[in-house]
Structure formats: C-alpha cells, structure tokens
Amino acid sequence: FFRTTDESHKKNVKAILQGLYEKGDIYKDHYEGNYCTPCETFFTEKDLVDGKCPQCGRETALIKEENYFFNMAKYADKYEQFLNSNDDFIYPKFRKNEVLGVLKKGLRPLCISRKKEKMPWGIELPFDSDYVTYVWFDALTNYINGIGYLTDDEKFRSYWPQVVHNIGKDILLHHCIYWPTMLMGMGVYLP
C-alpha cells in the first residue's frame, strides 16, 4: 500500500522536479487559459465544448498567471516513434490513434505548478517555495515511487518496466501523453 502523502513520495517528487528543472525541461512562464477547478486543468478556448470543460461539462474561469511548465513537446517525436514501434503499448488501437492524433497536432507545455497561496496542500517545488506541484504531475509518479524508484533500485528493477496500466478513457491524456513524456524526461523506460 502506498499513499502520495507519504514522505518518501514527496521526497521523490521533489527530486524528479529538480532533475527536470536542471535539464531545462521545466521553466517559468506566463499562462492564460480556461481553468476548470473540479478537474484542476487548464484548457484553451478551442478545447472547450460549448464554452465548458470538455471533461466534466462545468463552467471554467479565464485565469492569467505565472507558473512552471514541463516541456512535453521536447519528447513528442521520440514518443511518436516509440508508439509506432510498439503496437500494443496503448490498447485498444483506436485509443492509440487518438494519442497519435494529439501528438500530430503538437504538444503544448504542461503547466505543472500552482501558486501555494491558492493551493497550500500540494508538494512544494524544490526550486521555488511559492509554488506547489500540479496534482497530476505528482500523482502519476506514485507508479514508480511506490515500487522503489530512487530509493530501492533492486525492488524497482524487479517491477519496472514490465507493468501494465489499466486506465479509463477519461484519463487517457494524463496516462498516455503526460506520463510517457515525463518518464522520457526522467530517463525511465516506458512500461
């Protein structure tokens, strides 16, 4: 059993963030977008469905703020090549085609922080104490943190990368775009 509130998880998240930051994969910039509070996700105007969140159908709020971003686009070509060489990585195949379609449109940088004054319960960024990490960045790393990543190499190698993620279609973007590009940035084999 593993919780994302465990101290070992928080320590690993900070180490992952610091490593990506030092590589230049995380940077600070201004962001403007339609924010859905229940989904904790930003959307562009074209993402919205009838002016509402495409995931939950609720109203969004236009927000402009400074945040930190993960440059997913840096790994898009490499990930597309991986998908084209690993036909069973995403199943069913039509979901894989959805992901390839997203990659072909081009990946935007992923906003991976929130101001601590708005969301004090998150894991603080190791390079800027005014910010916490976005919950989806933090939560996805539990798949590797819970099996010994950065803490128990032998245990980690005994499980990873021979794992299977069974997920629902509503979190396809998080698990089939965010997560693989994060792993590539960390230098970790894809599952």
N, C-alpha and C positions, 0 to 999 in steps of 0.2 A: 504494500500500500504506500502511496506517495502523494503528498499534497504540495501544491505550488506555494503554500505558505511556509513550507519547511525552510530552515535557514540554509541548508545545503543547496536548495533550488535557487534561493535568492543570490547566494554567492556565485553560483554558476551563471546565472543570468547576467550578473554584473561583469563576469569575466568574458562572456560571449560578446556583450555590448562593447566592452573596452577593446577587445580584439578587432571587431569590425570597425570601430571608430579609428583605431590606429592604422588600419589598412586604407582608410579613406572611404569605406563603404557606408559610413554613417556621417551625415553632415547636417548643419543647421540652416534653415531657410524659412522664408515666409510661406504660409499656406492659406489658401482661401477655398472653402468648399462648403457643401451642404452636409451638415453633421446630424446623424441620427443618434440620439442619446441612448435609446434602448439597445441598439446594435453596436454602439461605440465605434462607428465607422463613418468616414468622410466619403462623399460621393460628388462627382462632377454633375453639372446640370444635365448632361446627356445620359447619365446613369439613372436618373430619377424616372419613375413611372408615374405619369400623371402628376408630376411635381412632388411625389412622395418617395420614401425609402423603397428601393427595389427589393429589399429583403423582407421587411416586416409591414410595409404599407403605411407606416406612420409619417407624420409631418417631420420635416427636417428644419434645421436652423442654419442660416448662412453665417459662417464664422470665418474670421480672418485672424490668424495668429502666427507666432513664430514657434516652430517645432523642429524636432530632429527627424531625419528621413533615412531610410535604408535604400540604397540604390539597387533595386532588384533588376533593373534593365541591364546592368553590367553582366548578369548571368543568363540573360534571356536566350541568346544564341546557343550557348553551351547546353542549356536545359532543353531547348528545342531539339538539338542533335541527340541528346540523351533519350528523349521521348520517341524520336523516330527510329532509334536503335533498340529500344526496349518496348516492344509492342504490348506487353502485358503489365506495364507499370501502372496504368490507370485503366480500370475496368468498371463498367462496360465501355466499349470502344467509342461510343458516341460522346461520353464524358471526356475521354481523351481528346476527341476532336474539338470539344468546347474549349479545353485548355489550350490547344494549339491555335485556335481562333483568337483567344485572348493574347497569346504571345505574338501572333502576326500583327495585331493592332498596335502593339508596343506597350511595354510596361511603364507605368508611372512609378516614381519613387513612392515607397510605402512610409507613411507617417508613423513613426514608432514611439512617439512620446506624447505626453500630456503635461500641462503645467501642474505642478504639485499643488498649487493653491486651488485648483479645480478638482483634483483627484488625489487626495493625500494618501490613499491606501495602497498605491502601486509601489513597485520596486524602483527605488531612486536610481537615476542614471549615474554611473560612476564618474563621468566627466562633466556633469552639470547638476548640482544638487537642487536646482529649481524645477527639475523635471523628473517624472516617473515614466517607466516604460509602458507602452500600449499593451493592454491585456493580451491581445492575440499574439504579439511577439513573445511575451513572457510565457504564456500558456503552452505554446507549441513546443518550446524547449523541454517541457516536462517529459516528453517521449524519450529523450536521451538522458536528461538529468536523473530520471528515476531508475535508470539501469547502469549508472556509474560513470557517465561522461564527466571527464576532468577529475574524478575522484577515485575511480577503481577501473583501470584500463582492462584488466583481465575480465572482470564482470561485463564491462561494456562490450568488449570484443566477442564475448560468448553469446550476446544477444543481437548485436548490430553488425551488419545491415540486414540480416536475414529475418526481417519482421514484416508483418502485413498490417496496414492500417485499413480498418473498415470504417468508412465515414458516410454521412448522409450528404445528399446533393446540395443542401443549403450551406454547407461549409466547404464546398469544393474549392473555391478561390483560396481560402486560408490554407488548406492542406495540399493543394496541387499547384499553387503559384507561390504563395508566401513561404511555406515550409521548405520546398525544394531549393528555392533560391537562397534562403537563409542557410541551409545546410551547405550549399556550394560555397557561400561566403565564408563559412566556418572551416571549410576543407573536410567536411564529413561526408562519407559515401551516402548516396541516396538509398533508402530502404528498398 
